[in-house]
Amino acid sequence: MAVVERFPNKIRHVEHVWIPMPDGTRLAARLWMPDCAETEPVPAILEYIPYRKRDGVRLRDETMHPYFAGHGYACIRVDIRGSGDSEGVLTDEYLQQELDDGVSIIEWLAQQPWCDGNVGIIGISWGGFNGLQIAAMQPPQLKAIVSVCSTDDRYADDVHYMGGCLLGDNLSWASTMFAYNSLPPDPEIVGDKWREMWFERLQGSGLWLDTWLRHQHRDAYWQHGSICEDFSKVQTPVMAVSGWADGYSNAVFRLLSNLTGPRLGLIGPWSHKYPHIGIPGPAIGFLQECLRWWDKWLKGIETDIMQEPMLRTWMLDSMPPSTFYHQRYGRWVSEPSWPSENIGTQVFKLDKYCLADVKAEVEEQQLCLQSPLSNGLFAGKWCSYSATPDLPHDQREEEGGALVFTTEPIDSSIEILGAPVVELELSADKPVAMVAVRLSDVHPDNKSTRVTYGLLNLTHRDSHEKPTPLEPGKRYRVRVQLNDVAQSFPKGHRIRIAISSSYFPLAWPSCESAKLNIFTGSSQLILPIRAPRTESISFPPVEASASSAKQQLQEGHHNWRVIRELDKDLSTLEVINDAGVYRLEDINMVVKRQSREWYSYQCDDFTSPKGKTLWRWGFKRGDWSVESVTRTLLHCDESYFYLDAELDAYEGEKRVYSQNWNLRIKRNLV
């Protein structure tokens, strides 16, 4: 990364600004702008998230917002109500209050003497979500957004559920926000009332996992904030960005297909990170690309950004399986629009353990499938953050518990772009069952690299709103759409489909082990085929502004560990994400952040899966020392989920707050 130290404009930095809301609540913000903006107003760019501008994502913010400010924009990072240094209490994600506050922030920005009245929103993940949602409210001052790693559909394509299956990341993400919500504001910003604000959060934020588990189907709760309910409400120009190792790449294709205003899509090889710090690489000069976008839509300067193809994406080359890639080999490709006329299909029939040409005569076979709970231990994380080795392992570890269908070595290379689909004829012996379908690239040495996958709770075969139990023994035809991907399969490799009836802990298993019968011949794989063509697509090298100093005082540790205790027949996946202890030098803040997660099951008991999390987060400056510890345990039987949680807060060595939860939540076809 090239750190830029000289910009066209000198930068004025304001560490803290209060933004008043209509109800009197004040939101905390950090501001960068050209030093001439007071006399020569400029457009404003907003990032609006709960991740603590002061000490949470401080260093990341500093790589981006000063860069835009140096090129003629007022950039503001706002803590959502109840987070960071902002007043109030945060009780859930994407509430209407949050979106209304967002509109009020935009109105406030447009009224400032240093703003010319034009506003853009940029955000990744939460900030990408609420950027789309605020755009749907159509504040007139909002002229463009850049939405990174986000979704238009909060039920079908978010961290909570996938194909109607409860995701393990639902617990992981809830535990992350449980920890964030237990943290105080900085006394240097809010003064003596920091303790009062802290206790308001401790007492009022609640246990979000409880809420999410009580909405197991697509209802009004999830429809709120899902712009797919009415795409026409978003008329603001949208740049939609994601990465193939991220959990949110599918949304880029739906946004390009369904929005009617100006739009561009960009998908690289990255995980859940901005592309200028993207891992796996190659990272790109994303900030320069954003400047082209902002100059066009906020300043009216013609930059030819809209002359780019609607979709630019990284075509992944074949690579051996690995839980962590520093770099993904491949090349940039493009499509002028999406859906694209350049994408065709190739169909393979599922034959007995092989994938046959669609024209081949295939005799129907009934193949039995009943996967063990071990199928999924090496599946990796639903959304990779690349802070740990969280990508899928060699799929041979997983395929022993699955039905596997493989082509012969292909006689010429194949490229796919889009969403593969598997159509299955099947029956089940239980009223509730699931399937996990993986598409893999099988190398000549038989290593198997997962390319993409999809999940389906079979009770959701017709509807996420109103699922219905399976009739044991009845034959159904179901459609499993896998995640969109761009992948090249080289000559001599084989293409493989693996189907399992469990995939824990990526997805929570059904309430009992179900036996599936898969009928070959009428079951098929449909690949979105893209004919290779010569293109010249490139991005500038990575540039960013400098971040302030960080001194590592105690080293962190990141790892995933699979532990098999054969004497107990107990298997555990342990996820370690320990950032250690470090000092943010410019604000003299010592930060400690540690998290651990454990996902376990015993024997082949489908009521034995457990998810347990532990977070420790502390801050220290002089005599001020605080720490919060949060614990969550999710377990189940055939009828209920059981949710146990603990929250403890400390000043120095003294525990000043403690709360426990013990909840029971009925399973509803999950």
C-alpha positions in Angstrom: 0.0 0.0 0.0 1.3 3.4 -1.0 0.7 5.9 1.8 -0.1 9.3 0.4 1.2 12.2 2.4 0.6 15.2 0.1 -2.9 15.9 -1.3 -4.3 18.6 -3.5 -5.9 20.1 -0.4 -4.6 20.6 3.1 -6.7 18.7 5.6 -8.4 20.0 8.7 -9.2 17.2 11.2 -11.8 17.6 14.0 -11.6 14.7 16.5 -15.1 15.2 17.9 -18.3 16.8 16.7 -21.8 16.5 18.2 -24.7 16.2 15.7 -28.1 16.9 17.3 -31.1 14.7 16.5 -34.7 15.9 16.5 -35.4 14.3 19.9 -32.4 16.0 21.5 -30.1 12.9 21.4 -26.5 13.8 20.2 -24.5 11.6 17.9 -20.7 11.6 18.0 -18.8 12.2 14.9 -15.2 12.6 13.6 -14.6 15.0 10.8 -12.0 15.6 8.0 -12.3 18.3 5.4 -10.2 20.6 3.2 -9.0 23.5 5.2 -10.6 25.8 2.6 -14.1 24.3 3.0 -15.5 27.0 5.3 -15.1 29.5 2.4 -15.3 27.1 -0.5 -18.0 24.5 0.5 -17.5 20.9 -0.7 -19.7 17.8 -0.9 -19.9 15.6 2.2 -19.3 11.8 2.5 -20.8 10.0 5.4 -19.9 6.6 7.0 -22.4 5.7 9.7 -21.7 2.5 11.8 -21.6 1.3 15.4 -18.0 0.2 15.6 -16.6 3.0 17.7 -14.9 5.8 15.7 -12.7 6.6 18.7 -11.0 3.3 19.3 -12.6 0.5 17.4 -12.0 1.1 13.6 -10.0 4.3 14.2 -6.9 3.2 12.2 -9.0 1.8 9.3 -11.0 5.0 9.1 -7.7 7.0 8.8 -6.7 5.1 5.7 -9.8 6.3 3.8 -11.5 9.5 5.1 -8.5 11.8 5.1 -7.7 10.6 1.5 -11.1 11.8 0.3 -10.8 15.0 2.3 -7.5 15.7 0.7 -9.2 15.4 -2.7 -11.9 17.9 -1.9 -14.6 16.3 0.3 -15.8 16.7 3.9 -15.7 13.2 5.4 -17.6 12.4 8.5 -17.6 9.1 10.6 -20.7 8.9 12.9 -21.3 6.5 15.7 -24.8 5.1 15.5 -27.1 6.1 18.5 -26.1 4.1 21.5 -22.7 3.1 20.2 -19.2 4.5 20.6 -19.4 8.0 22.0 -23.0 8.7 20.8 -25.8 9.1 23.3 -28.7 6.7 23.6 -29.0 2.9 23.6 -28.7 0.6 20.6 -31.2 -2.3 20.8 -31.0 -3.9 17.4 -29.6 -3.5 13.9 -31.3 -1.3 11.2 -34.1 0.0 13.4 -36.3 2.7 11.9 -34.8 5.1 14.5 -31.3 4.4 13.1 -32.5 5.2 9.5 -34.4 8.3 10.6 -31.2 9.4 12.4 -29.3 8.8 9.2 -31.7 11.1 7.3 -31.3 13.7 10.0 -27.5 13.5 9.7 -27.7 14.0 6.0 -29.9 17.1 6.5 -27.5 18.4 9.1 -24.5 17.9 6.8 -26.2 19.8 4.0 -26.8 22.8 6.3 -23.2 23.1 7.4 -21.3 26.1 6.0 -18.5 23.8 4.8 -20.9 21.6 2.8 -22.3 22.5 -0.6 -25.5 20.5 0.0 -24.5 17.3 -1.8 -24.0 14.2 0.3 -22.8 10.6 -0.4 -22.7 7.5 1.8 -20.0 4.9 1.9 -20.0 1.9 4.1 -19.0 -1.7 4.4 -21.2 -4.3 6.0 -23.5 -2.5 8.5 -22.7 0.8 6.8 -23.3 -0.8 3.4 -26.7 -2.0 4.6 -27.9 1.3 6.0 -26.6 3.1 3.0 -29.0 1.2 0.8 -31.8 1.5 3.4 -31.4 5.3 3.8 -31.2 5.7 0.0 -34.7 3.9 -0.1 -36.0 6.8 2.1 -34.9 9.2 -0.7 -33.5 12.2 1.2 -33.0 14.8 -1.5 -29.5 15.7 -0.4 -28.2 12.1 -0.9 -26.7 12.0 -4.4 -24.8 8.6 -4.5 -23.7 5.7 -2.3 -21.0 3.1 -2.3 -22.3 0.0 -0.6 -19.6 -2.6 0.2 -20.3 -6.2 1.5 -24.0 -5.6 2.1 -27.4 -7.1 1.2 -30.8 -6.2 -0.1 -32.4 -9.2 1.7 -32.0 -9.4 5.5 -33.6 -12.9 5.8 -32.4 -14.9 2.8 -28.9 -13.4 2.4 -27.5 -12.2 5.7 -25.6 -13.5 8.7 -28.7 -15.0 10.3 -30.3 -17.6 7.9 -29.4 -19.1 4.6 -31.9 -21.1 2.6 -34.1 -21.2 5.7 -31.2 -22.8 7.7 -30.0 -21.2 10.9 -26.4 -20.1 10.4 -23.7 -20.6 13.0 -22.6 -17.0 12.3 -26.0 -15.9 13.7 -24.6 -16.8 17.2 -21.1 -15.5 16.4 -22.4 -12.1 15.2 -24.9 -11.7 18.0 -22.0 -12.4 20.4 -19.9 -9.7 18.7 -22.6 -7.1 19.1 -23.3 -8.3 22.7 -19.7 -7.4 23.4 -19.8 -4.0 21.6 -23.0 -3.0 23.3 -21.3 -3.6 26.7 -18.7 -0.9 26.2 -18.6 2.6 27.6 -18.0 5.9 25.7 -14.6 7.6 26.2 -14.6 10.0 29.2 -12.3 12.3 27.2 -15.2 12.8 24.7 -18.3 12.7 26.9 -17.0 13.9 30.2 -18.2 12.8 33.6 -21.4 11.3 32.3 -19.6 8.4 30.7 -20.6 6.0 33.6 -24.2 7.0 33.3 -24.2 6.4 29.6 -22.4 3.0 30.1 -25.0 1.8 32.6 -27.8 2.8 30.2 -26.2 0.5 27.6 -25.6 -2.3 30.0 -29.2 -2.3 31.2 -30.9 -1.5 27.9 -29.2 -3.0 24.9 -30.6 -6.5 25.5 -29.7 -9.9 24.1 -30.1 -9.6 20.3 -29.8 -13.3 19.7 -33.1 -13.8 21.6 -34.8 -11.6 19.0 -33.2 -13.2 16.0 -34.1 -16.7 17.1 -37.7 -15.8 17.6 -38.0 -14.8 13.9 -37.1 -18.1 12.2 -39.1 -17.4 9.0 -39.2 -14.5 6.6 -41.7 -12.1 8.4 -42.2 -8.4 8.7 -39.2 -8.2 11.1 -36.8 -9.2 8.3 -38.7 -7.4 5.5 -38.0 -4.2 7.3 -34.7 -2.9 5.9 -34.7 -5.3 3.0 -34.8 -3.1 -0.1 -35.7 -6.1 -2.3 -39.2 -5.6 -1.0 -39.4 -2.6 -3.4 -36.2 -1.9 -5.4 -37.9 1.1 -7.1 -37.5 3.1 -3.9 -33.7 3.3 -4.5 -33.1 5.8 -7.3 -29.8 7.1 -6.0 -26.7 5.9 -8.0 -25.3 2.8 -6.4 -21.8 1.3 -6.6 -22.1 -2.2 -5.2 -18.9 -3.9 -4.1 -18.0 -7.3 -2.5 -15.5 -10.1 -2.6 -15.7 -13.8 -3.4 -14.5 -14.8 0.1 -17.1 -12.5 1.6 -20.6 -13.6 2.6 -22.4 -10.9 0.6 -21.3 -11.2 -3.0 -24.8 -12.4 -4.2 -26.4 -9.1 -3.5 -24.2 -7.4 -6.1 -25.9 -9.4 -8.9 -29.4 -8.8 -7.5 -28.7 -5.0 -7.2 -27.5 -4.8 -10.8 -30.5 -6.9 -12.0 -33.2 -5.0 -10.1 -32.2 -1.4 -9.5 -33.2 1.0 -12.3 -31.0 3.9 -11.5 -27.3 4.3 -12.4 -25.3 1.4 -10.9 -22.0 -0.4 -11.1 -20.8 -3.7 -9.6 -17.3 -4.6 -8.5 -16.4 -8.0 -7.0 -12.8 -9.0 -6.2 -11.2 -12.0 -4.5 -11.4 -10.3 -1.1 -13.0 -11.2 2.2 -15.0 -8.8 4.4 -12.8 -5.8 3.9 -12.6 -2.6 1.8 -10.8 -3.4 -1.5 -7.8 -1.1 -0.8 -6.9 -3.4 2.2 -8.4 -6.5 0.5 -7.3 -10.0 1.6 -6.9 -12.3 -0.3 -5.2 -10.1 -2.8 -4.8 -8.5 -5.1 -6.0 -5.4 -3.4 -6.8 -2.5 -5.8 -6.7 1.3 -5.8 -10.3 1.4 -4.6 -10.1 4.9 -3.2 -9.2 6.3 -6.6 -12.1 4.4 -8.0 -14.4 5.9 -5.4 -13.1 9.4 -6.2 -14.1 8.9 -9.8 -17.6 7.9 -8.5 -17.8 10.9 -6.1 -16.5 13.4 -8.6 -19.2 12.3 -11.1 -22.2 12.2 -8.8 -21.3 14.8 -6.1 -19.4 17.4 -8.1 -20.7 16.8 -11.6 -17.2 16.3 -13.1 -17.2 13.8 -16.0 -14.8 11.0 -15.0 -16.0 8.3 -17.5 -16.8 6.1 -14.5 -20.2 5.3 -16.1 -18.4 4.2 -19.3 -17.1 1.2 -17.4 -18.9 -2.1 -17.8 -21.7 -2.5 -15.4 -20.0 -5.5 -13.7 -16.2 -5.9 -13.2 -15.1 -9.0 -11.4 -12.1 -11.2 -10.6 -12.2 -14.5 -12.4 -10.6 -16.9 -10.0 -8.1 -19.4 -11.3 -7.9 -22.9 -9.9 -5.8 -23.1 -6.8 -5.1 -25.9 -4.3 -7.4 -25.8 -1.2 -6.2 -23.6 1.6 -7.8 -22.1 4.8 -6.0 -18.9 4.0 -4.8 -17.3 0.8 -2.6 -14.3 0.7 -3.3 -14.0 -3.0 -5.9 -15.5 -5.4 -4.6 -16.0 -8.9 -6.9 -14.9 -11.7 -7.7 -11.9 -14.0 -10.3 -9.1 -14.2 -13.2 -9.7 -16.5 -16.4 -7.7 -17.2 -19.9 -7.8 -18.4 -21.6 -4.8 -20.0 -24.9 -5.5 -18.1 -26.4 -8.0 -15.7 -28.0 -10.3 -16.5 -25.6 -10.8 -19.3 -26.3 -12.2 -22.8 -22.8 -13.6 -22.6 -23.7 -16.2 -20.0 -25.0 -19.5 -21.2 -25.7 -22.8 -19.4 -24.2 -26.2 -19.3 -26.3 -29.0 -17.7 -25.0 -32.2 -16.1 -27.3 -35.0 -15.0 -26.6 -36.7 -11.6 -25.8 -40.3 -12.4 -24.7 -42.9 -10.0 -21.8 -41.0 -8.3 -20.9 -39.2 -11.5 -22.0 -36.1 -13.4 -23.1 -37.1 -16.9 -23.7 -35.1 -20.0 -27.3 -33.9 -20.3 -27.8 -35.9 -23.5 -26.6 -39.1 -21.9 -29.1 -41.9 -21.2 -29.2 -42.2 -17.4 -31.0 -44.9 -15.5 -32.7 -43.6 -12.4 -31.0 -44.7 -9.2 -32.2 -44.2 -5.6 -29.2 -43.2 -3.5 -29.4 -43.0 0.2 -27.9 -40.1 2.2 -27.7 -39.6 5.9 -24.7 -37.5 6.9 -22.9 -37.5 10.2 -22.6 -34.3 12.3 -18.9 -34.3 11.4 -19.8 -33.1 7.9 -19.0 -29.4 8.1 -16.1 -29.2 10.6 -13.9 -28.1 7.8 -16.4 -25.9 6.0 -14.9 -22.6 7.1 -16.9 -19.5 8.0 -20.0 -18.2 6.3 -18.3 -14.8 6.0 -14.6 -14.7 6.0 -12.9 -11.9 7.8 -9.3 -13.3 7.1 -8.4 -12.6 10.7 -8.2 -16.3 11.1 -7.7 -19.2 8.7 -11.4 -19.3 8.1 -11.7 -20.5 4.5 -12.8 -24.1 3.7 -10.3 -26.9 4.0 -9.6 -29.7 1.4 -13.1 -31.0 0.7 -11.9 -34.6 0.9 -12.3 -34.1 4.7 -16.0 -33.5 4.1 -16.9 -35.7 1.2 -16.9 -38.9 3.1 -20.1 -38.0 4.7 -21.8 -36.8 1.5 -23.1 -38.1 -1.8 -20.5 -37.2 -4.4 -21.0 -36.8 -8.1 -17.9 -36.1 -10.3 -17.3 -35.5 -14.0 -14.5 -37.2 -16.0 -11.5 -34.9 -16.5 -12.7 -32.1 -18.7 -11.1 -31.9 -22.1 -11.0 -28.1 -22.2 -11.2 -25.3 -19.7 -14.5 -24.1 -18.4 -15.3 -20.6 -16.9 -18.4 -20.0 -14.9 -19.9 -16.6 -13.8 -23.1 -16.4 -11.8 -25.0 -18.8 -9.6 -24.8 -22.6 -10.2 -28.1 -24.4 -9.5 -28.7 -27.9 -8.4 -32.2 -29.4 -8.9 -32.8 -32.5 -6.9 -35.5 -35.1 -6.9 -35.6 -36.4 -3.3 -37.6 -37.8 -0.4 -37.0 -37.7 3.3 -38.0 -40.0 6.2 -38.5 -37.0 8.6 -40.7 -33.9 8.5 -37.7 -31.6 8.9 -34.5 -32.0 6.9 -31.8 -29.9 5.1 -29.4 -30.3 2.3 -26.0 -28.6 1.8 -24.7 -28.7 -1.8 -21.0 -27.9 -2.6 -19.4 -27.4 -6.0 -15.7 -28.2 -6.0 -12.7 -28.1 -8.3 -11.0 -31.5 -8.2 -7.3 -31.4 -9.1 -5.3 -34.1 -10.9 -3.8 -35.1 -7.5 -7.4 -35.5 -6.2 -7.3 -32.4 -3.9 -10.7 -30.8 -3.8 -11.2 -27.0 -3.6 -14.7 -25.8 -2.7 -15.7 -23.2 -5.3 -19.2 -22.4 -4.0 -22.1 -23.9 -2.0 -25.8 -23.5 -1.1 -28.1 -24.5 1.7 -31.8 -25.4 1.8 -34.0 -26.2 4.7 -36.3 -28.5 2.9 -39.4 -27.3 4.8 -38.7 -24.0 2.9 -38.7 -25.6 -0.5 -41.7 -23.5 -1.6 -41.6 -20.5 0.7 -39.5 -18.8 3.4 -42.6 -17.0 4.7 -44.7 -20.1 5.2 -42.6 -23.2 5.3 -44.4 -26.6 5.6 -43.2 -30.0 6.9 -42.1 -32.7 4.6 -44.3 -35.7 4.2 -42.1 -38.7 4.9 -41.6 -40.8 1.9 -43.1 -38.3 -0.5 -41.0 -37.4 -3.5 -40.2 -33.7 -4.0 -38.3 -31.6 -6.6 -36.3 -28.8 -5.0 -34.0 -26.2 -6.3 -30.8 -25.2 -4.5 -29.2 -22.1 -5.8 -25.5 -21.9 -4.9 -23.7 -18.6 -4.2 -22.6 -16.7 -7.2 -19.0 -17.1 -8.2 -16.5 -16.5 -11.1 -14.2 -19.6 -11.4 -12.1 -21.2 -14.1 -11.8 -25.0 -14.2 -8.6 -26.0 -16.1 -8.4 -28.7 -18.7 -7.8 -32.1 -17.0 -9.5 -31.1 -13.7 -12.9 -32.6 -12.7 -16.0 -30.8 -11.4 -17.7 -32.3 -8.4 -21.0 -31.9 -6.6 -21.2 -33.1 -2.9 -24.5 -33.2 -1.1 -24.9 -33.7 2.6 -27.8 -33.6 5.0 -25.9 -31.7 7.7 -23.3 -28.9 7.6 -22.5 -28.0 11.2 -21.4 -25.6 12.5 -21.7 -23.4 9.4 -25.5 -24.2 9.7 -27.4 -25.5 12.7 -28.5 -29.1 12.0 -32.1 -30.3 11.9 -33.7 -31.5 15.1 -33.1 -35.2 14.3 -31.0 -37.1 11.8 -32.9 -37.4 8.5 -32.4 -40.0 5.8 -32.7 -38.6 2.3 -33.2 -40.5 -0.9 -31.7 -38.7 -4.0 -33.1 -39.8 -7.3 -30.5 -39.6 -10.2 -31.4 -39.0 -13.8 -33.9 -36.3 -13.1 -31.6 -34.5 -10.7 -29.2 -32.1 -12.4 -26.5 -29.4 -12.1 -26.8 -26.2 -14.1 -23.6 -24.2 -14.6 -23.6 -20.5 -15.8 -21.0 -20.7 -18.5 -19.0 -17.7 -19.7 -17.0 -17.9 -22.9 -13.5 -16.6 -22.3 -12.6 -13.4 -24.2 -9.6 -11.1 -24.3 -10.1 -8.0 -22.2 -8.0 -5.2 -20.8 -9.3 -4.2 -17.4 -7.0 -2.7 -14.7 -7.1 -0.7 -11.6 -4.6 1.8 -10.2 -2.2 0.6 -7.5 -3.4 0.9 -3.9 -3.2 4.3 -2.3 -4.4 5.3 1.2 -3.8 8.0 3.8 -1.6 7.4 6.8 -3.0 6.0 10.0 -1.8 7.0 13.4 0.6 4.9 15.5 -0.3 1.7 17.3 2.0 0.0 19.8 1.4 -3.7 20.3 1.9 -4.4 24.0 0.8 -8.1 24.0 0.7 -10.2 20.9 -2.5 -11.5 19.6 -3.3 -15.0 18.4 -5.7 -16.1 15.6 -6.5 -19.8 14.8 -9.1 -22.4 14.1 -8.7 -25.7 15.9 -10.6 -29.0 15.4 -10.4 -31.1 18.5 -11.6 -34.8 18.5 -11.8 -36.4 21.9 -12.3 -40.0 20.9 -12.8 -41.3 24.5 -15.9 -39.1 24.7 -16.8 -39.1 21.0 -16.8 -35.3 21.4 -15.8 -33.0 18.5 -15.2 -29.3 18.9 -14.3 -26.5 16.6 -12.5 -23.7 18.5 -12.2 -20.3 16.9 -9.6 -18.0 18.5 -9.6 -14.3 17.6 -7.3 -12.5 20.0 -6.1 -9.0 19.0 -3.9 -8.9 22.1 -3.2 -5.6 24.0 -2.2 -2.5 22.2 -2.0 1.3 22.7 -3.5 3.8 20.3 -0.7 6.4 20.6 -2.4 9.6 19.6 -5.2 9.2 22.2 -3.1 7.3 24.7 -5.7 4.5 24.9 -4.7 0.9 25.8 -7.1 -1.6 24.3 -7.6 -5.3 25.0 -9.8 -7.4 22.8 -10.1 -11.2 22.9 -12.8 -13.6 21.7 -13.2 -17.3 21.5 -15.9 -19.5 20.1 -16.5 -23.2 20.6 -18.9 -25.3 18.4 -19.3 -28.9 19.6 -21.4 -32.1 19.2 -21.3 -35.6 20.7 -21.5 -38.9 18.9 -24.2 -38.5 16.2 -26.7 -36.9 18.6 -28.6 -34.2 16.7 -29.7 -32.6 20.0 -26.1 -32.3 21.2 -24.7 -29.4 19.1 -23.7 -26.4 21.2 -22.3 -23.0 20.4 -20.4 -21.1 23.1 -18.7 -17.7 22.9 -16.6 -15.6 25.2 -15.6 -12.0 24.7 -13.3 -9.8 26.8 -12.9 -6.2 25.9 -11.1 -3.6 28.0 -9.9 0.1 27.9 -7.3 1.8 30.1 -6.0 5.4 30.2 -4.3 6.6 33.4 -6.5 5.8 36.4 -9.5 5.0 34.1 -9.8 1.2 33.6 -12.9 -0.7 32.4 -13.5 -4.2 31.1 -16.6 -6.1 30.0 -16.9 -9.9 29.7 -19.8 -11.5 27.8 -20.6 -15.2 27.5 -23.2 -16.9 25.4 -24.3 -20.5 25.1 -26.7 -21.8 22.6 -27.9 -25.5 22.8 -31.1 -27.4 21.9 -33.3 -30.4 22.1 -35.8 -31.6 19.5 -38.3 -28.9 20.4 -36.5 -25.9 21.7 -33.4 -23.7 21.5 -31.9 -22.8 24.9 -30.0 -19.5 25.2 -27.9 -18.8 28.3 -25.9 -15.6 28.5 -23.8 -13.6 31.1 -22.7 -10.0 31.1 -20.2 -8.7 33.6 -18.7 -5.2 33.7 -15.7 -4.0 35.7 -14.1 -0.8 36.8 -10.6 -1.7 37.8 -10.9 -5.0 39.7 -14.4 -4.3 40.9 -17.4 -5.8 39.2 -19.9 -3.1 38.9 -22.6 -4.8 36.8 -23.8 -8.3 36.2 -26.8 -9.8 34.4 -27.8 -13.3 33.4 -30.2 -14.7 30.8 -31.8 -18.2 30.7 -34.2 -18.4 27.8 -36.2 -21.1 25.9 -37.2 -20.5 22.3 -39.4 -22.9 20.4 -38.0 -24.4 17.2 -40.3 -23.9 14.2 -39.3 -26.1 11.3 -35.6 -25.2 11.9 
